[in-house]
Amino acid sequence: MTDFEEYIRQGEPLKKEKGYAWLTAIGLQDVDGLKPSSYLIETAKQNIEGDITITEVKNRIDSYYKA
């Protein structure tokens, strides 16, 4: 989680917003006892950095969990 907090603390406005959204989403999963995979974390970082869109995130995560 520290990486997402770093984006929030020092990131550019768009990265800060995306970092906060990811941190919130993962935190909500944590409430239900769910832990994110390292694949999800890396994919989220790519989204925050602007390398992939949220649609690409969804497609990658869907494919990952189907396999």
PDB file of N, H, CA, C and O in Angstrom:
ATOM      1  N   MET A   1       0.807  -1.194   0.000  1.00  0.00           N
ATOM      2  CA  MET A   1       0.000   0.000   0.000  1.00  0.00           C
ATOM      3  C   MET A   1       0.853   1.263   0.000  1.00  0.00           C
ATOM      4  O   MET A   1       0.408   2.312  -0.466  1.00  0.00           O
ATOM      5  N   THR A   2       2.042   1.172   0.505  1.00  0.00           N
ATOM      6  H   THR A   2       2.404   0.320   0.883  1.00  0.00           H
ATOM      7  CA  THR A   2       2.857   2.366   0.635  1.00  0.00           C
ATOM      8  C   THR A   2       3.061   3.057  -0.703  1.00  0.00           C
ATOM      9  O   THR A   2       3.140   4.284  -0.759  1.00  0.00           O
ATOM     10  N   ASP A   3       3.147   2.289  -1.780  1.00  0.00           N
ATOM     11  H   ASP A   3       3.083   1.292  -1.735  1.00  0.00           H
ATOM     12  CA  ASP A   3       3.338   2.894  -3.093  1.00  0.00           C
ATOM     13  C   ASP A   3       2.159   3.798  -3.451  1.00  0.00           C
ATOM     14  O   ASP A   3       2.355   4.885  -3.995  1.00  0.00           O
ATOM     15  N   PHE A   4       0.961   3.366  -3.155  1.00  0.00           N
ATOM     16  H   PHE A   4       0.801   2.484  -2.713  1.00  0.00           H
ATOM     17  CA  PHE A   4      -0.214   4.179  -3.460  1.00  0.00           C
ATOM     18  C   PHE A   4      -0.228   5.431  -2.593  1.00  0.00           C
ATOM     19  O   PHE A   4      -0.594   6.511  -3.058  1.00  0.00           O
ATOM     20  N   GLU A   5       0.162   5.288  -1.357  1.00  0.00           N
ATOM     21  H   GLU A   5       0.459   4.410  -0.979  1.00  0.00           H
ATOM     22  CA  GLU A   5       0.234   6.444  -0.465  1.00  0.00           C
ATOM     23  C   GLU A   5       1.277   7.441  -0.959  1.00  0.00           C
ATOM     24  O   GLU A   5       1.110   8.651  -0.800  1.00  0.00           O
ATOM     25  N   GLU A   6       2.338   6.939  -1.550  1.00  0.00           N
ATOM     26  H   GLU A   6       2.473   5.956  -1.678  1.00  0.00           H
ATOM     27  CA  GLU A   6       3.372   7.807  -2.106  1.00  0.00           C
ATOM     28  C   GLU A   6       2.825   8.620  -3.279  1.00  0.00           C
ATOM     29  O   GLU A   6       3.121   9.808  -3.404  1.00  0.00           O
ATOM     30  N   TYR A   7       2.034   7.986  -4.131  1.00  0.00           N
ATOM     31  H   TYR A   7       1.793   7.020  -4.030  1.00  0.00           H
ATOM     32  CA  TYR A   7       1.401   8.713  -5.231  1.00  0.00           C
ATOM     33  C   TYR A   7       0.503   9.831  -4.686  1.00  0.00           C
ATOM     34  O   TYR A   7       0.480  10.936  -5.228  1.00  0.00           O
ATOM     35  N   ILE A   8      -0.220   9.538  -3.634  1.00  0.00           N
ATOM     36  H   ILE A   8      -0.201   8.640  -3.194  1.00  0.00           H
ATOM     37  CA  ILE A   8      -1.127  10.518  -3.036  1.00  0.00           C
ATOM     38  C   ILE A   8      -0.324  11.676  -2.443  1.00  0.00           C
ATOM     39  O   ILE A   8      -0.700  12.839  -2.586  1.00  0.00           O
ATOM     40  N   ARG A   9       0.746  11.357  -1.799  1.00  0.00           N
ATOM     41  H   ARG A   9       1.052  10.412  -1.683  1.00  0.00           H
ATOM     42  CA  ARG A   9       1.538  12.367  -1.104  1.00  0.00           C
ATOM     43  C   ARG A   9       2.335  13.252  -2.065  1.00  0.00           C
ATOM     44  O   ARG A   9       2.389  14.469  -1.889  1.00  0.00           O
ATOM     45  N   GLN A  10       2.945  12.648  -3.069  1.00  0.00           N
ATOM     46  H   GLN A  10       2.900  11.659  -3.212  1.00  0.00           H
ATOM     47  CA  GLN A  10       3.874  13.406  -3.892  1.00  0.00           C
ATOM     48  C   GLN A  10       3.515  13.451  -5.374  1.00  0.00           C
ATOM     49  O   GLN A  10       4.195  14.115  -6.156  1.00  0.00           O
ATOM     50  N   GLY A  11       2.478  12.767  -5.756  1.00  0.00           N
ATOM     51  H   GLY A  11       1.926  12.227  -5.120  1.00  0.00           H
ATOM     52  CA  GLY A  11       2.166  12.645  -7.174  1.00  0.00           C
ATOM     53  C   GLY A  11       1.579  13.879  -7.808  1.00  0.00           C
ATOM     54  O   GLY A  11       1.146  14.815  -7.136  1.00  0.00           O
ATOM     55  N   GLU A  12       1.579  13.851  -9.101  1.00  0.00           N
ATOM     56  H   GLU A  12       1.931  13.090  -9.646  1.00  0.00           H
ATOM     57  CA  GLU A  12       0.910  14.877  -9.877  1.00  0.00           C
ATOM     58  C   GLU A  12      -0.589  14.739  -9.615  1.00  0.00           C
ATOM     59  O   GLU A  12      -1.036  13.685  -9.163  1.00  0.00           O
ATOM     60  N   PRO A  13      -1.370  15.780  -9.889  1.00  0.00           N
ATOM     61  CA  PRO A  13      -2.806  15.725  -9.554  1.00  0.00           C
ATOM     62  C   PRO A  13      -3.541  14.487 -10.081  1.00  0.00           C
ATOM     63  O   PRO A  13      -4.304  13.869  -9.338  1.00  0.00           O
ATOM     64  N   LEU A  14      -3.326  14.117 -11.339  1.00  0.00           N
ATOM     65  H   LEU A  14      -2.706  14.619 -11.943  1.00  0.00           H
ATOM     66  CA  LEU A  14      -4.025  12.947 -11.879  1.00  0.00           C
ATOM     67  C   LEU A  14      -3.538  11.658 -11.224  1.00  0.00           C
ATOM     68  O   LEU A  14      -4.342  10.775 -10.924  1.00  0.00           O
ATOM     69  N   LYS A  15      -2.240  11.543 -11.001  1.00  0.00           N
ATOM     70  H   LYS A  15      -1.587  12.260 -11.244  1.00  0.00           H
ATOM     71  CA  LYS A  15      -1.687  10.362 -10.330  1.00  0.00           C
ATOM     72  C   LYS A  15      -2.186  10.297  -8.892  1.00  0.00           C
ATOM     73  O   LYS A  15      -2.474   9.218  -8.375  1.00  0.00           O
ATOM     74  N   LYS A  16      -2.284  11.445  -8.258  1.00  0.00           N
ATOM     75  H   LYS A  16      -2.049  12.321  -8.678  1.00  0.00           H
ATOM     76  CA  LYS A  16      -2.789  11.506  -6.889  1.00  0.00           C
ATOM     77  C   LYS A  16      -4.230  10.999  -6.832  1.00  0.00           C
ATOM     78  O   LYS A  16      -4.585  10.218  -5.950  1.00  0.00           O
ATOM     79  N   GLU A  17      -5.048  11.442  -7.769  1.00  0.00           N
ATOM     80  H   GLU A  17      -4.760  12.077  -8.486  1.00  0.00           H
ATOM     81  CA  GLU A  17      -6.452  11.019  -7.815  1.00  0.00           C
ATOM     82  C   GLU A  17      -6.571   9.513  -8.060  1.00  0.00           C
ATOM     83  O   GLU A  17      -7.338   8.826  -7.385  1.00  0.00           O
ATOM     84  N   LYS A  18      -5.812   9.012  -9.020  1.00  0.00           N
ATOM     85  H   LYS A  18      -5.188   9.570  -9.568  1.00  0.00           H
ATOM     86  CA  LYS A  18      -5.849   7.576  -9.312  1.00  0.00           C
ATOM     87  C   LYS A  18      -5.304   6.759  -8.140  1.00  0.00           C
ATOM     88  O   LYS A  18      -5.847   5.707  -7.803  1.00  0.00           O
ATOM     89  N   GLY A  19      -4.238   7.244  -7.527  1.00  0.00           N
ATOM     90  H   GLY A  19      -3.796   8.099  -7.801  1.00  0.00           H
ATOM     91  CA  GLY A  19      -3.668   6.552  -6.369  1.00  0.00           C
ATOM     92  C   GLY A  19      -4.666   6.457  -5.233  1.00  0.00           C
ATOM     93  O   GLY A  19      -4.786   5.413  -4.592  1.00  0.00           O
ATOM     94  N   TYR A  20      -5.379   7.538  -4.984  1.00  0.00           N
ATOM     95  H   TYR A  20      -5.282   8.386  -5.505  1.00  0.00           H
ATOM     96  CA  TYR A  20      -6.391   7.551  -3.933  1.00  0.00           C
ATOM     97  C   TYR A  20      -7.522   6.571  -4.264  1.00  0.00           C
ATOM     98  O   TYR A  20      -8.000   5.852  -3.386  1.00  0.00           O
ATOM     99  N   ALA A  21      -7.947   6.547  -5.527  1.00  0.00           N
ATOM    100  H   ALA A  21      -7.559   7.131  -6.240  1.00  0.00           H
ATOM    101  CA  ALA A  21      -9.019   5.632  -5.940  1.00  0.00           C
ATOM    102  C   ALA A  21      -8.605   4.172  -5.743  1.00  0.00           C
ATOM    103  O   ALA A  21      -9.381   3.362  -5.235  1.00  0.00           O
ATOM    104  N   TRP A  22      -7.376   3.845  -6.150  1.00  0.00           N
ATOM    105  H   TRP A  22      -6.746   4.502  -6.563  1.00  0.00           H
ATOM    106  CA  TRP A  22      -6.887   2.473  -5.980  1.00  0.00           C
ATOM    107  C   TRP A  22      -6.735   2.115  -4.509  1.00  0.00           C
ATOM    108  O   TRP A  22      -7.097   1.013  -4.098  1.00  0.00           O
ATOM    109  N   LEU A  23      -6.211   3.022  -3.728  1.00  0.00           N
ATOM    110  H   LEU A  23      -5.917   3.918  -4.063  1.00  0.00           H
ATOM    111  CA  LEU A  23      -6.044   2.774  -2.303  1.00  0.00           C
ATOM    112  C   LEU A  23      -7.396   2.530  -1.639  1.00  0.00           C
ATOM    113  O   LEU A  23      -7.532   1.646  -0.793  1.00  0.00           O
ATOM    114  N   THR A  24      -8.384   3.314  -2.026  1.00  0.00           N
ATOM    115  H   THR A  24      -8.274   4.032  -2.713  1.00  0.00           H
ATOM    116  CA  THR A  24      -9.738   3.152  -1.487  1.00  0.00           C
ATOM    117  C   THR A  24     -10.332   1.806  -1.890  1.00  0.00           C
ATOM    118  O   THR A  24     -10.891   1.092  -1.058  1.00  0.00           O
ATOM    119  N   ALA A  25     -10.207   1.464  -3.169  1.00  0.00           N
ATOM    120  H   ALA A  25      -9.752   2.044  -3.845  1.00  0.00           H
ATOM    121  CA  ALA A  25     -10.773   0.198  -3.655  1.00  0.00           C
ATOM    122  C   ALA A  25     -10.135  -1.001  -2.956  1.00  0.00           C
ATOM    123  O   ALA A  25     -10.832  -1.933  -2.554  1.00  0.00           O
ATOM    124  N   ILE A  26      -8.837  -0.974  -2.815  1.00  0.00           N
ATOM    125  H   ILE A  26      -8.272  -0.217  -3.141  1.00  0.00           H
ATOM    126  CA  ILE A  26      -8.137  -2.083  -2.160  1.00  0.00           C
ATOM    127  C   ILE A  26      -8.482  -2.109  -0.672  1.00  0.00           C
ATOM    128  O   ILE A  26      -8.606  -3.181  -0.078  1.00  0.00           O
ATOM    129  N   GLY A  27      -8.636  -0.940  -0.079  1.00  0.00           N
ATOM    130  H   GLY A  27      -8.536  -0.070  -0.561  1.00  0.00           H
ATOM    131  CA  GLY A  27      -9.032  -0.869   1.328  1.00  0.00           C
ATOM    132  C   GLY A  27     -10.413  -1.457   1.566  1.00  0.00           C
ATOM    133  O   GLY A  27     -10.649  -2.124   2.574  1.00  0.00           O
ATOM    134  N   LEU A  28     -11.323  -1.208   0.634  1.00  0.00           N
ATOM    135  H   LEU A  28     -11.132  -0.667  -0.185  1.00  0.00           H
ATOM    136  CA  LEU A  28     -12.670  -1.779   0.760  1.00  0.00           C
ATOM    137  C   LEU A  28     -12.633  -3.300   0.650  1.00  0.00           C
ATOM    138  O   LEU A  28     -13.380  -3.989   1.345  1.00  0.00           O
ATOM    139  N   GLN A  29     -11.781  -3.822  -0.204  1.00  0.00           N
ATOM    140  H   GLN A  29     -11.173  -3.263  -0.768  1.00  0.00           H
ATOM    141  CA  GLN A  29     -11.622  -5.272  -0.298  1.00  0.00           C
ATOM    142  C   GLN A  29     -11.047  -5.830   0.988  1.00  0.00           C
ATOM    143  O   GLN A  29     -11.431  -6.914   1.428  1.00  0.00           O
ATOM    144  N   ASP A  30     -10.128  -5.095   1.588  1.00  0.00           N
ATOM    145  H   ASP A  30      -9.815  -4.215   1.231  1.00  0.00           H
ATOM    146  CA  ASP A  30      -9.490  -5.528   2.824  1.00  0.00           C
ATOM    147  C   ASP A  30     -10.514  -5.673   3.947  1.00  0.00           C
ATOM    148  O   ASP A  30     -10.374  -6.542   4.809  1.00  0.00           O
ATOM    149  N   VAL A  31     -11.537  -4.829   3.938  1.00  0.00           N
ATOM    150  H   VAL A  31     -11.650  -4.124   3.238  1.00  0.00           H
ATOM    151  CA  VAL A  31     -12.597  -4.909   4.944  1.00  0.00           C
ATOM    152  C   VAL A  31     -13.274  -6.286   4.886  1.00  0.00           C
ATOM    153  O   VAL A  31     -13.685  -6.829   5.911  1.00  0.00           O
ATOM    154  N   ASP A  32     -13.382  -6.835   3.681  1.00  0.00           N
ATOM    155  H   ASP A  32     -13.048  -6.394   2.848  1.00  0.00           H
ATOM    156  CA  ASP A  32     -13.979  -8.156   3.504  1.00  0.00           C
ATOM    157  C   ASP A  32     -12.950  -9.281   3.637  1.00  0.00           C
ATOM    158  O   ASP A  32     -13.262 -10.445   3.388  1.00  0.00           O
ATOM    159  N   GLY A  33     -11.728  -8.928   4.029  1.00  0.00           N
ATOM    160  H   GLY A  33     -11.475  -7.982   4.231  1.00  0.00           H
ATOM    161  CA  GLY A  33     -10.700  -9.944   4.205  1.00  0.00           C
ATOM    162  C   GLY A  33     -10.028 -10.366   2.913  1.00  0.00           C
ATOM    163  O   GLY A  33      -9.341 -11.387   2.882  1.00  0.00           O
ATOM    164  N   LEU A  34     -10.213  -9.599   1.842  1.00  0.00           N
ATOM    165  H   LEU A  34     -10.771  -8.769   1.867  1.00  0.00           H
ATOM    166  CA  LEU A  34      -9.607  -9.931   0.559  1.00  0.00           C
ATOM    167  C   LEU A  34      -8.291  -9.185   0.405  1.00  0.00           C
ATOM    168  O   LEU A  34      -8.199  -8.001   0.726  1.00  0.00           O
ATOM    169  N   LYS A  35      -7.286  -9.874  -0.081  1.00  0.00           N
ATOM    170  H   LYS A  35      -7.361 -10.836  -0.342  1.00  0.00           H
ATOM    171  CA  LYS A  35      -5.968  -9.277  -0.286  1.00  0.00           C
ATOM    172  C   LYS A  35      -5.698  -9.199  -1.785  1.00  0.00           C
ATOM    173  O   LYS A  35      -5.960 -10.161  -2.507  1.00  0.00           O
ATOM    174  N   PRO A  36      -5.181  -8.074  -2.264  1.00  0.00           N
ATOM    175  CA  PRO A  36      -4.905  -7.948  -3.700  1.00  0.00           C
ATOM    176  C   PRO A  36      -3.693  -8.781  -4.097  1.00  0.00           C
ATOM    177  O   PRO A  36      -2.747  -8.947  -3.327  1.00  0.00           O
ATOM    178  N   SER A  37      -3.749  -9.290  -5.302  1.00  0.00           N
ATOM    179  H   SER A  37      -4.518  -9.155  -5.928  1.00  0.00           H
ATOM    180  CA  SER A  37      -2.601 -10.035  -5.819  1.00  0.00           C
ATOM    181  C   SER A  37      -1.514  -9.050  -6.230  1.00  0.00           C
ATOM    182  O   SER A  37      -1.781  -7.865  -6.432  1.00  0.00           O
ATOM    183  N   SER A  38      -0.309  -9.543  -6.350  1.00  0.00           N
ATOM    184  H   SER A  38      -0.092 -10.506  -6.186  1.00  0.00           H
ATOM    185  CA  SER A  38       0.786  -8.689  -6.814  1.00  0.00           C
ATOM    186  C   SER A  38       0.518  -8.238  -8.250  1.00  0.00           C
ATOM    187  O   SER A  38       0.940  -7.157  -8.660  1.00  0.00           O
ATOM    188  N   TYR A  39      -0.190  -9.079  -9.008  1.00  0.00           N
ATOM    189  H   TYR A  39      -0.533  -9.957  -8.674  1.00  0.00           H
ATOM    190  CA  TYR A  39      -0.547  -8.716 -10.384  1.00  0.00           C
ATOM    191  C   TYR A  39      -1.473  -7.497 -10.383  1.00  0.00           C
ATOM    192  O   TYR A  39      -1.295  -6.586 -11.191  1.00  0.00           O
ATOM    193  N   LEU A  40      -2.443  -7.474  -9.497  1.00  0.00           N
ATOM    194  H   LEU A  40      -2.587  -8.214  -8.840  1.00  0.00           H
ATOM    195  CA  LEU A  40      -3.350  -6.335  -9.407  1.00  0.00           C
ATOM    196  C   LEU A  40      -2.590  -5.072  -9.019  1.00  0.00           C
ATOM    197  O   LEU A  40      -2.820  -4.009  -9.595  1.00  0.00           O
ATOM    198  N   ILE A  41      -1.698  -5.180  -8.060  1.00  0.00           N
ATOM    199  H   ILE A  41      -1.511  -6.044  -7.593  1.00  0.00           H
ATOM    200  CA  ILE A  41      -0.913  -4.033  -7.607  1.00  0.00           C
ATOM    201  C   ILE A  41      -0.082  -3.469  -8.765  1.00  0.00           C
ATOM    202  O   ILE A  41      -0.063  -2.258  -8.982  1.00  0.00           O
ATOM    203  N   GLU A  42       0.593  -4.332  -9.494  1.00  0.00           N
ATOM    204  H   GLU A  42       0.577  -5.316  -9.317  1.00  0.00           H
ATOM    205  CA  GLU A  42       1.418  -3.881 -10.619  1.00  0.00           C
ATOM    206  C   GLU A  42       0.570  -3.264 -11.723  1.00  0.00           C
ATOM    207  O   GLU A  42       0.955  -2.262 -12.324  1.00  0.00           O
ATOM    208  N   THR A  43      -0.585  -3.866 -11.984  1.00  0.00           N
ATOM    209  H   THR A  43      -0.898  -4.680 -11.495  1.00  0.00           H
ATOM    210  CA  THR A  43      -1.490  -3.327 -13.002  1.00  0.00           C
ATOM    211  C   THR A  43      -2.023  -1.966 -12.568  1.00  0.00           C
ATOM    212  O   THR A  43      -2.139  -1.056 -13.389  1.00  0.00           O
ATOM    213  N   ALA A  44      -2.343  -1.824 -11.307  1.00  0.00           N
ATOM    214  H   ALA A  44      -2.248  -2.564 -10.641  1.00  0.00           H
ATOM    215  CA  ALA A  44      -2.815  -0.541 -10.780  1.00  0.00           C
ATOM    216  C   ALA A  44      -1.736   0.527 -10.929  1.00  0.00           C
ATOM    217  O   ALA A  44      -2.038   1.663 -11.295  1.00  0.00           O
ATOM    218  N   LYS A  45      -0.503   0.180 -10.655  1.00  0.00           N
ATOM    219  H   LYS A  45      -0.257  -0.743 -10.358  1.00  0.00           H
ATOM    220  CA  LYS A  45       0.603   1.134 -10.801  1.00  0.00           C
ATOM    221  C   LYS A  45       0.734   1.591 -12.253  1.00  0.00           C
ATOM    222  O   LYS A  45       0.971   2.768 -12.522  1.00  0.00           O
ATOM    223  N   GLN A  46       0.576   0.649 -13.187  1.00  0.00           N
ATOM    224  H   GLN A  46       0.383  -0.308 -12.968  1.00  0.00           H
ATOM    225  CA  GLN A  46       0.643   1.009 -14.604  1.00  0.00           C
ATOM    226  C   GLN A  46      -0.472   1.987 -14.956  1.00  0.00           C
ATOM    227  O   GLN A  46      -0.268   2.908 -15.747  1.00  0.00           O
ATOM    228  N   ASN A  47      -1.649   1.787 -14.370  1.00  0.00           N
ATOM    229  H   ASN A  47      -1.815   1.039 -13.728  1.00  0.00           H
ATOM    230  CA  ASN A  47      -2.764   2.696 -14.603  1.00  0.00           C
ATOM    231  C   ASN A  47      -2.473   4.077 -14.009  1.00  0.00           C
ATOM    232  O   ASN A  47      -2.709   5.096 -14.657  1.00  0.00           O
ATOM    233  N   ILE A  48      -1.966   4.106 -12.795  1.00  0.00           N
ATOM    234  H   ILE A  48      -1.774   3.278 -12.269  1.00  0.00           H
ATOM    235  CA  ILE A  48      -1.649   5.383 -12.145  1.00  0.00           C
ATOM    236  C   ILE A  48      -0.600   6.145 -12.948  1.00  0.00           C
ATOM    237  O   ILE A  48      -0.686   7.364 -13.089  1.00  0.00           O
ATOM    238  N   GLU A  49       0.381   5.432 -13.470  1.00  0.00           N
ATOM    239  H   GLU A  49       0.451   4.441 -13.355  1.00  0.00           H
ATOM    240  CA  GLU A  49       1.443   6.065 -14.254  1.00  0.00           C
ATOM    241  C   GLU A  49       0.953   6.526 -15.629  1.00  0.00           C
ATOM    242  O   GLU A  49       1.643   7.281 -16.314  1.00  0.00           O
ATOM    243  N   GLY A  50      -0.225   6.076 -16.029  1.00  0.00           N
ATOM    244  H   GLY A  50      -0.786   5.462 -15.473  1.00  0.00           H
ATOM    245  CA  GLY A  50      -0.771   6.473 -17.329  1.00  0.00           C
ATOM    246  C   GLY A  50      -0.353   5.568 -18.465  1.00  0.00           C
ATOM    247  O   GLY A  50      -0.564   5.893 -19.633  1.00  0.00           O
ATOM    248  N   ASP A  51       0.245   4.423 -18.129  1.00  0.00           N
ATOM    249  H   ASP A  51       0.416   4.158 -17.180  1.00  0.00           H
ATOM    250  CA  ASP A  51       0.689   3.493 -19.163  1.00  0.00           C
ATOM    251  C   ASP A  51      -0.470   2.711 -19.773  1.00  0.00           C
ATOM    252  O   ASP A  51      -0.421   2.337 -20.945  1.00  0.00           O
ATOM    253  N   ILE A  52      -1.515   2.464 -18.978  1.00  0.00           N
ATOM    254  H   ILE A  52      -1.555   2.768 -18.027  1.00  0.00           H
ATOM    255  CA  ILE A  52      -2.699   1.752 -19.472  1.00  0.00           C
ATOM    256  C   ILE A  52      -3.957   2.444 -18.944  1.00  0.00           C
ATOM    257  O   ILE A  52      -3.934   3.109 -17.908  1.00  0.00           O
ATOM    258  N   THR A  53      -5.041   2.270 -19.674  1.00  0.00           N
ATOM    259  H   THR A  53      -5.061   1.729 -20.515  1.00  0.00           H
ATOM    260  CA  THR A  53      -6.321   2.868 -19.276  1.00  0.00           C
ATOM    261  C   THR A  53      -7.039   1.948 -18.290  1.00  0.00           C
ATOM    262  O   THR A  53      -6.645   0.800 -18.086  1.00  0.00           O
ATOM    263  N   ILE A  54      -8.087   2.474 -17.691  1.00  0.00           N
ATOM    264  H   ILE A  54      -8.407   3.406 -17.856  1.00  0.00           H
ATOM    265  CA  ILE A  54      -8.877   1.653 -16.758  1.00  0.00           C
ATOM    266  C   ILE A  54      -9.563   0.504 -17.499  1.00  0.00           C
ATOM    267  O   ILE A  54      -9.794  -0.557 -16.918  1.00  0.00           O
ATOM    268  N   THR A  55      -9.886   0.709 -18.772  1.00  0.00           N
ATOM    269  H   THR A  55      -9.698   1.570 -19.244  1.00  0.00           H
ATOM    270  CA  THR A  55     -10.470  -0.374 -19.577  1.00  0.00           C
ATOM    271  C   THR A  55      -9.455  -1.498 -19.761  1.00  0.00           C
ATOM    272  O   THR A  55      -9.799  -2.676 -19.673  1.00  0.00           O
ATOM    273  N   GLU A  56      -8.207  -1.124 -20.017  1.00  0.00           N
ATOM    274  H   GLU A  56      -7.927  -0.167 -20.089  1.00  0.00           H
ATOM    275  CA  GLU A  56      -7.152  -2.130 -20.139  1.00  0.00           C
ATOM    276  C   GLU A  56      -6.924  -2.842 -18.810  1.00  0.00           C
ATOM    277  O   GLU A  56      -6.665  -4.045 -18.787  1.00  0.00           O
ATOM    278  N   VAL A  57      -7.019  -2.113 -17.716  1.00  0.00           N
ATOM    279  H   VAL A  57      -7.229  -1.136 -17.735  1.00  0.00           H
ATOM    280  CA  VAL A  57      -6.905  -2.731 -16.392  1.00  0.00           C
ATOM    281  C   VAL A  57      -7.968  -3.801 -16.242  1.00  0.00           C
ATOM    282  O   VAL A  57      -7.668  -4.931 -15.856  1.00  0.00           O
ATOM    283  N   LYS A  58      -9.215  -3.451 -16.546  1.00  0.00           N
ATOM    284  H   LYS A  58      -9.459  -2.533 -16.859  1.00  0.00           H
ATOM    285  CA  LYS A  58     -10.328  -4.396 -16.422  1.00  0.00           C
ATOM    286  C   LYS A  58     -10.086  -5.630 -17.285  1.00  0.00           C
ATOM    287  O   LYS A  58     -10.270  -6.757 -16.825  1.00  0.00           O
ATOM    288  N   ASN A  59      -9.679  -5.422 -18.521  1.00  0.00           N
ATOM    289  H   ASN A  59      -9.529  -4.507 -18.895  1.00  0.00           H
ATOM    290  CA  ASN A  59      -9.436  -6.558 -19.423  1.00  0.00           C
ATOM    291  C   ASN A  59      -8.316  -7.459 -18.905  1.00  0.00           C
ATOM    292  O   ASN A  59      -8.432  -8.684 -18.950  1.00  0.00           O
ATOM    293  N   ARG A  60      -7.249  -6.864 -18.420  1.00  0.00           N
ATOM    294  H   ARG A  60      -7.155  -5.869 -18.384  1.00  0.00           H
ATOM    295  CA  ARG A  60      -6.127  -7.657 -17.900  1.00  0.00           C
ATOM    296  C   ARG A  60      -6.527  -8.437 -16.646  1.00  0.00           C
ATOM    297  O   ARG A  60      -6.199  -9.616 -16.512  1.00  0.00           O
ATOM    298  N   ILE A  61      -7.230  -7.780 -15.739  1.00  0.00           N
ATOM    299  H   ILE A  61      -7.496  -6.822 -15.848  1.00  0.00           H
ATOM    300  CA  ILE A  61      -7.632  -8.446 -14.494  1.00  0.00           C
ATOM    301  C   ILE A  61      -8.628  -9.558 -14.784  1.00  0.00           C
ATOM    302  O   ILE A  61      -8.539 -10.644 -14.211  1.00  0.00           O
ATOM    303  N   ASP A  62      -9.589  -9.283 -15.684  1.00  0.00           N
ATOM    304  H   ASP A  62      -9.662  -8.401 -16.149  1.00  0.00           H
ATOM    305  CA  ASP A  62     -10.548 -10.328 -16.062  1.00  0.00           C
ATOM    306  C   ASP A  62      -9.826 -11.542 -16.633  1.00  0.00           C
ATOM    307  O   ASP A  62     -10.123 -12.675 -16.254  1.00  0.00           O
ATOM    308  N   SER A  63      -8.877 -11.311 -17.545  1.00  0.00           N
ATOM    309  H   SER A  63      -8.637 -10.391 -17.852  1.00  0.00           H
ATOM    310  CA  SER A  63      -8.127 -12.406 -18.157  1.00  0.00           C
ATOM    311  C   SER A  63      -7.290 -13.156 -17.126  1.00  0.00           C
ATOM    312  O   SER A  63      -7.208 -14.384 -17.154  1.00  0.00           O
ATOM    313  N   TYR A  64      -6.674 -12.410 -16.222  1.00  0.00           N
ATOM    314  H   TYR A  64      -6.741 -11.413 -16.199  1.00  0.00           H
ATOM    315  CA  TYR A  64      -5.822 -13.003 -15.186  1.00  0.00           C
ATOM    316  C   TYR A  64      -6.621 -13.955 -14.302  1.00  0.00           C
ATOM    317  O   TYR A  64      -6.172 -15.064 -14.011  1.00  0.00           O
ATOM    318  N   TYR A  65      -7.794 -13.524 -13.879  1.00  0.00           N
ATOM    319  H   TYR A  65      -8.159 -12.623 -14.114  1.00  0.00           H
ATOM    320  CA  TYR A  65      -8.563 -14.358 -12.970  1.00  0.00           C
ATOM    321  C   TYR A  65      -9.325 -15.473 -13.660  1.00  0.00           C
ATOM    322  O   TYR A  65      -9.735 -16.433 -13.008  1.00  0.00           O
ATOM    323  N   LYS A  66      -9.524 -15.364 -14.977  1.00  0.00           N
ATOM    324  H   LYS A  66      -9.191 -14.584 -15.507  1.00  0.00           H
ATOM    325  CA  LYS A  66     -10.132 -16.465 -15.729  1.00  0.00           C
ATOM    326  C   LYS A  66      -9.144 -17.608 -15.881  1.00  0.00           C
ATOM    327  O   LYS A  66      -9.523 -18.779 -15.906  1.00  0.00           O
ATOM    328  N   ALA A  67      -7.864 -17.248 -15.982  1.00  0.00           N
ATOM    329  H   ALA A  67      -7.556 -16.297 -15.961  1.00  0.00           H
ATOM    330  CA  ALA A  67      -6.812 -18.249 -16.195  1.00  0.00           C
ATOM    331  C   ALA A  67      -6.452 -18.943 -14.938  1.00  0.00           C
ATOM    332  O   ALA A  67      -5.583 -19.816 -14.942  1.00  0.00           O
TER     333      ALA A  67
END
